[in-house]
Amino acid sequence: MNLELITHQTIEIVREAGAFIKHEAAKFDRSLTEYKAANNLVSYVDKETEKLLVTGLRQILPEAGFITEAGTAGEESKPDELYWIIDPLDGTANFIHSLPVYCVSVGLVKNKIPIAGVIYHLGTEELFYGWQGGGAWTVNLRYMLGGLPLDNAFLQGATRLKVSAATTLGDSLLATGFPYYKFEKQDRYLKVLETLMQSCHGLRRMGAAAIDLAYVAAGRFEAFYEYNLNSWDMAAGALLILEAGGQITDFSGGQEWLFGGDVIAGCAAQAELLEVIKKHWA
């Protein structure tokens, strides 16, 4: 597979999806929100965006399967096959409340390993993308005209992503997510939070894990941790972090993060963060 070409083709489909979301955001009626579970929100924008993505991505790789948040692909792939992992609108609660921190996230995975990823942060018009062995990159689309394709000349102006050079929590700004369901582990989470509040530059909760991960890859956050996550929250962002020189584990220090539900990702300071979490999470 030509992963660079696949990534560039994916970018165009993601941009189309982003254009649809921006159009709907201007007229969105909050009363149309649905609940998958308590505090777990979904809207017609999520579903229609996902359909658009699935249709386009099928044309790129007809042999690939899908794992999607809204389930519109009608199928799931076995984790030892080639498949797309899609979050059509990461940060749905932000979108519904007109908080411009949400994105489209698409990852391509083979044998449980992300091999390409694209994240489009609609609030800032930043596009984050990368592929296995090709690095991770960002480019701002704010000044592009309409729906023009990203040509090579434009992409040559992209900035290569690199994780922060920080090595300790004392020099770190961290990102996390607050639990909004499955509160059985809340006490442990709060213990971790209490420890970190006293030992780092601060903690931020953006409300969109894919954006958190992209910001780690860009060196804006030193590390990100969260539990109660799904594969579509992490697939694209994980690829970016790995290509930007970062490291990723689950809360036990293992490699079951993509489907295990919890993740710690970051620069060298990630190792110290891992020790704090292991102390309170076991």
C-alpha positions as CSV (number, residue, x, y, z in Angstrom):
1,M,0.0,0.0,0.0
2,N,1.1,3.5,-0.7
3,L,0.3,5.0,2.7
4,E,1.2,8.5,1.7
5,L,-1.3,8.5,-1.2
6,I,-4.0,6.9,0.9
7,T,-3.5,9.5,3.6
8,H,-3.8,12.4,1.1
9,Q,-6.9,10.8,-0.4
10,T,-8.3,10.4,3.1
11,I,-7.6,14.1,3.8
12,E,-9.9,15.1,1.0
13,I,-12.8,13.0,2.3
14,V,-12.3,14.3,5.8
15,R,-12.4,17.9,4.5
16,E,-15.7,17.1,2.8
17,A,-17.0,15.7,6.1
18,G,-15.8,18.8,7.9
19,A,-17.5,21.1,5.4
20,F,-20.8,19.3,6.1
21,I,-20.3,19.6,9.9
22,K,-19.6,23.4,9.6
23,H,-22.7,23.9,7.5
24,E,-24.9,22.1,10.0
25,A,-23.3,23.8,13.0
26,A,-24.7,27.1,11.7
27,K,-28.3,26.0,12.1
28,F,-28.1,23.1,14.5
29,D,-31.2,22.6,16.8
30,R,-30.1,21.2,20.1
31,S,-33.5,19.5,20.6
32,L,-32.5,17.0,17.9
33,T,-29.9,15.5,20.2
34,E,-30.2,11.8,21.0
35,Y,-28.9,9.8,24.0
36,K,-27.0,6.6,23.5
37,A,-26.8,6.4,27.3
38,A,-26.8,8.9,30.2
39,N,-24.6,11.8,29.1
40,N,-23.5,10.0,26.0
41,L,-24.8,12.2,23.2
42,V,-25.2,11.7,19.4
43,S,-26.9,13.8,16.7
44,Y,-27.9,13.4,13.1
45,V,-24.7,15.3,12.3
46,D,-22.6,12.5,13.7
47,K,-24.6,9.9,11.7
48,E,-24.7,11.7,8.4
49,T,-21.0,12.6,8.6
50,E,-20.1,9.0,9.3
51,K,-22.1,7.9,6.2
52,L,-20.2,10.4,4.1
53,L,-16.9,9.2,5.4
54,V,-17.7,5.5,5.0
55,T,-18.8,6.0,1.4
56,G,-15.6,7.9,0.5
57,L,-13.2,5.6,2.3
58,R,-14.7,2.5,0.7
59,Q,-13.6,3.9,-2.7
60,I,-10.0,4.3,-1.4
61,L,-9.7,0.8,0.0
62,P,-12.6,-1.5,-1.0
63,E,-11.0,-4.4,0.9
64,A,-10.9,-2.6,4.3
65,G,-13.6,-3.0,6.9
66,F,-14.9,-0.4,9.4
67,I,-15.2,0.2,13.1
68,T,-17.3,3.3,13.6
69,E,-18.8,5.2,16.5
70,A,-22.3,5.6,15.1
71,G,-22.4,2.1,13.5
72,T,-23.6,3.3,10.1
73,A,-21.2,1.0,8.2
74,G,-23.3,-2.0,9.1
75,E,-20.3,-4.1,9.9
76,E,-17.3,-4.5,12.1
77,S,-13.9,-5.9,11.2
78,K,-11.9,-8.4,13.1
79,P,-8.9,-6.7,14.8
80,D,-6.4,-8.8,12.8
81,E,-7.6,-7.4,9.5
82,L,-7.3,-4.0,7.7
83,Y,-9.9,-1.6,8.8
84,W,-10.8,2.1,9.2
85,I,-11.6,3.4,12.7
86,I,-13.9,6.5,12.5
87,D,-15.1,9.1,14.9
88,P,-17.2,11.4,12.6
89,L,-17.6,14.1,15.3
90,D,-15.3,13.7,18.3
91,G,-16.5,16.2,20.9
92,T,-20.2,15.9,20.2
93,A,-21.2,17.6,23.5
94,N,-19.0,20.5,22.6
95,F,-20.6,20.7,19.2
96,I,-24.1,20.6,20.6
97,H,-23.3,23.4,23.0
98,S,-21.6,25.5,20.3
99,L,-18.1,25.2,21.9
100,P,-15.7,25.0,18.9
101,V,-13.6,22.2,20.1
102,Y,-14.5,19.2,18.0
103,C,-13.0,17.3,15.1
104,V,-13.3,14.6,12.5
105,S,-10.9,11.6,13.2
106,V,-10.1,8.8,10.8
107,G,-7.5,6.1,11.4
108,L,-6.4,3.2,9.2
109,V,-5.4,0.2,11.3
110,K,-3.8,-3.2,10.3
111,N,-3.2,-6.0,12.8
112,K,-4.2,-3.6,15.7
113,I,-1.5,-1.1,14.7
114,P,-2.5,2.3,13.3
115,I,-0.8,2.9,10.0
116,A,-2.4,6.2,8.9
117,G,-4.4,8.9,10.5
118,V,-6.2,12.2,9.8
119,I,-7.7,14.6,12.4
120,Y,-9.4,17.8,11.3
121,H,-10.0,20.3,14.1
122,L,-12.8,22.4,12.8
123,G,-12.6,25.2,15.4
124,T,-9.1,26.1,14.4
125,E,-9.1,24.8,10.8
126,E,-6.0,22.7,11.7
127,L,-5.4,19.5,9.8
128,F,-3.2,16.9,11.5
129,Y,-2.2,13.9,9.5
130,G,0.5,11.2,9.1
131,W,1.3,7.7,8.0
132,Q,3.5,4.9,9.2
133,G,7.1,5.7,8.5
134,G,6.2,9.1,6.9
135,G,6.0,11.3,10.0
136,A,3.2,13.3,11.4
137,W,2.3,16.8,10.0
138,T,0.0,19.7,10.5
139,V,-1.2,22.4,8.1
140,N,-3.8,25.2,8.7
141,L,-6.6,25.3,6.1
142,R,-8.0,28.6,7.2
143,Y,-6.7,30.5,4.2
144,M,-7.5,27.8,1.6
145,L,-10.2,28.8,-0.9
146,G,-13.4,26.8,-0.8
147,G,-13.1,23.1,-1.5
148,L,-9.9,23.2,-3.5
149,P,-7.8,20.0,-3.2
150,L,-4.7,20.1,-1.1
151,D,-2.0,20.1,-3.8
152,N,1.7,19.1,-3.2
153,A,2.7,22.7,-3.1
154,F,0.4,23.4,-0.2
155,L,1.3,20.3,1.7
156,Q,5.0,21.2,1.3
157,G,4.3,24.1,3.7
158,A,3.1,21.7,6.4
159,T,4.9,21.6,9.7
160,R,6.3,18.3,10.9
161,L,5.1,17.3,14.4
162,K,7.4,16.5,17.2
163,V,6.5,15.7,20.8
164,S,7.7,17.9,23.6
165,A,11.3,17.6,24.9
166,A,10.2,17.7,28.5
167,T,11.3,14.8,30.6
168,T,9.5,15.3,34.0
169,L,5.9,16.0,35.2
170,G,7.2,19.2,36.8
171,D,7.7,20.6,33.3
172,S,4.5,19.2,31.9
173,L,1.1,20.5,30.9
174,L,-1.3,17.5,30.8
175,A,-4.5,16.7,29.1
176,T,-7.2,14.3,30.4
177,G,-10.9,13.6,30.1
178,F,-13.5,13.6,32.9
179,P,-15.6,10.5,33.2
180,Y,-19.2,11.1,32.2
181,Y,-20.4,7.4,32.6
182,K,-19.1,4.3,34.3
183,F,-18.3,6.0,37.6
184,E,-17.1,2.9,39.4
185,K,-13.5,4.1,39.1
186,Q,-14.2,7.7,39.9
187,D,-12.4,7.6,43.3
188,R,-9.3,6.3,41.7
189,Y,-9.4,8.9,39.0
190,L,-9.8,11.7,41.5
191,K,-6.7,10.3,43.4
192,V,-4.7,10.5,40.3
193,L,-6.0,14.0,39.6
194,E,-5.2,15.2,43.1
195,T,-1.6,14.0,42.8
196,L,-1.1,15.5,39.3
197,M,-2.6,18.8,40.3
198,Q,0.3,19.3,42.7
199,S,3.1,18.1,40.4
200,C,2.7,19.6,37.0
201,H,2.1,22.9,35.2
202,G,-1.6,22.1,35.0
203,L,-4.3,19.9,33.5
204,R,-6.7,20.6,30.7
205,R,-9.9,18.9,29.7
206,M,-10.7,19.7,26.0
207,G,-13.6,17.3,25.6
208,A,-12.3,15.7,22.5
209,A,-9.7,13.0,23.0
210,A,-8.6,13.1,19.3
211,I,-7.7,16.7,19.7
212,D,-5.8,16.1,22.9
213,L,-3.8,13.4,21.2
214,A,-3.0,15.7,18.2
215,Y,-1.9,18.4,20.6
216,V,0.4,15.9,22.3
217,A,2.0,15.0,18.9
218,A,2.4,18.8,18.3
219,G,4.2,19.3,21.7
220,R,1.5,21.5,23.1
221,F,0.7,19.0,25.8
222,E,3.4,16.8,27.3
223,A,1.0,13.9,27.8
224,F,-2.6,12.7,27.8
225,Y,-4.4,10.1,29.8
226,E,-7.9,8.9,30.0
227,Y,-10.1,5.8,30.7
228,N,-13.5,4.8,29.3
229,L,-12.2,5.5,25.8
230,N,-13.0,3.6,22.6
231,S,-10.8,2.8,19.6
232,W,-12.3,5.6,17.5
233,D,-11.2,8.1,20.1
234,M,-7.6,7.0,19.8
235,A,-6.7,5.4,16.4
236,A,-5.7,8.5,14.4
237,G,-4.2,10.4,17.3
238,A,-2.1,7.5,18.4
239,L,-0.5,7.2,14.9
240,L,0.4,10.9,15.1
241,I,2.1,10.6,18.5
242,L,4.1,7.5,17.5
243,E,5.2,9.2,14.3
244,A,6.1,12.4,16.3
245,G,8.4,10.4,18.5
246,G,6.1,9.8,21.4
247,Q,5.1,6.7,23.3
248,I,1.8,5.0,24.2
249,T,0.7,2.5,26.8
250,D,-2.4,1.4,28.7
251,F,-2.7,2.2,32.4
252,S,-0.7,-0.9,33.3
253,G,2.1,-0.1,31.0
254,G,1.1,-2.6,28.4
255,Q,0.1,-2.3,24.8
256,E,-3.7,-3.0,25.0
257,W,-4.6,0.6,24.7
258,L,-6.4,0.6,21.3
259,F,-9.2,-1.7,22.5
260,G,-8.5,-1.8,26.2
261,G,-10.3,1.5,27.1
262,D,-7.5,3.4,28.8
263,V,-4.4,5.2,27.4
264,I,-1.4,7.2,28.5
265,A,0.4,8.9,25.6
266,G,3.2,11.5,25.5
267,C,6.8,12.5,25.5
268,A,9.5,11.2,27.9
269,A,7.4,12.6,30.8
270,Q,4.9,9.9,30.0
271,A,7.0,7.4,32.1
272,E,6.6,9.4,35.3
273,L,2.9,9.9,34.6
274,L,2.5,6.1,34.1
275,E,4.0,5.5,37.6
276,V,1.5,7.9,39.2
277,I,-1.4,6.2,37.5
278,K,-0.2,2.7,38.3
279,K,0.1,3.7,42.0
280,H,-3.6,4.7,42.3
281,W,-5.2,2.5,39.6
282,A,-4.2,-1.0,40.5
